[in-house]
Amino acid sequence: MDSLYYATPISTNFNGANGSQAFQNYGTSGPKSIVAAGGSPALSTAQSKFGGSSCKFNGTTDFLTFPQINLNSDFTIELWMYLTALPSSSAYASLVKSGVGAPGLVVHNGVVAWLDGSDRCVTAAVSVNTWYHIACCRLNGVINVYLNGVASTSYSAATTYPIYTVGGNTGEYMAGYIDDLRITNGVARYSANFTPPTTAMDTSGSLGINPKAVMSVLKASTSSPLPATSMRKPLSVLFAKDWNFGGKGIVSGTVKTKGTPDYPVSRKVRLFHETTGLLVKETWSDPVTGAYSFPYVRTDYIYTVVSYDHTGVNRAVIANGLKPDVMP
């Protein structure tokens, strides 16, 4: 069964001309919301994991900033890292965090760690001149850092973490390159060891809000089991209540956040007649399975399904051009 997916706001592959400071964000925050904030970080073709370029940081003055994100539930910070020098044993090199000494993802004492008062979620040792895939996830209050897909020690923390810098800040600069950065708020994409990506992240998008909003991945389906018997009603009753749209069709699917595995969520889902834009029905997806269903609709109409995030973390997601299945 395909699904409607939620996800969020920073997604950049650092592709572009050598020396450019046009750091394009394809996430739902909108294009070009990542800007150079200190020193002279720039795109570089000297090193890249994918796409021919990455962002270079000089280790002394360079960092980027973006509009602050408050990580207050599940989240994922994901990137490729290539260090040209390790920080000294007493120093931190910030990857993604906020101010000096604040919680966030860092390199310290030759390892990657989640900093929160002290080093948490410590990974295996890292070396210079090597590309590493780094993923930091919080799922149900437990944080893990994955180095090349292998989980670190875990750390339980339910607090809110504001983040807004990449590559360092005063006294906490990294020397090296970052590629394919993605920050997802509200979604733990990984919950167990995994194989790191072998291709660049997708920046094609599908929502129309931002034509390249990769962080809002959308799928939809009209193929689903029929609703429970208790949900079924005689067609005569349904036709009487819904003369325009009543029929023997069904549109259904699931609403999930993107992760490993995907995580079902309860969200308001509305069914619209695609030609006129009229609201036909609305329901809530199941909190356990994420399933939603619109039974007894006309089979000769094309529909649009929209799911809304009532928590305010994500924008609505949409699937259009849906043709109902015929109920037996």
Secondary structure, 3 states (H helix, E strand, C coil): CCEEEECCCEEECCCCCCCCCCCCCCCCCCCCCCEEEECCCEEECCCCCCCCCEEEEECCCCEEEEEEEEECCCEEEEEEEEEEECCCCCCCEEEEECCCCCCEEEEECCEEEEECCCEECCCCECCCCCEEEEEEEEECCEEEEEECCEEEEEEECCCCEEEEEECCCCCCCCEEEEEEEEEEECCCCCCCCCCCCCCCCCCCCCCCCCCCCCCCCECCCCCCCCCCHHHCCCHHHHHHHCCCCEEEEEEEEEEEECCCCCEECCCEEEEEECCCCCEEEEEECCCCCCEEEEEEECCCCCEEEEEECCCCCCCCEEEEEECCEECC
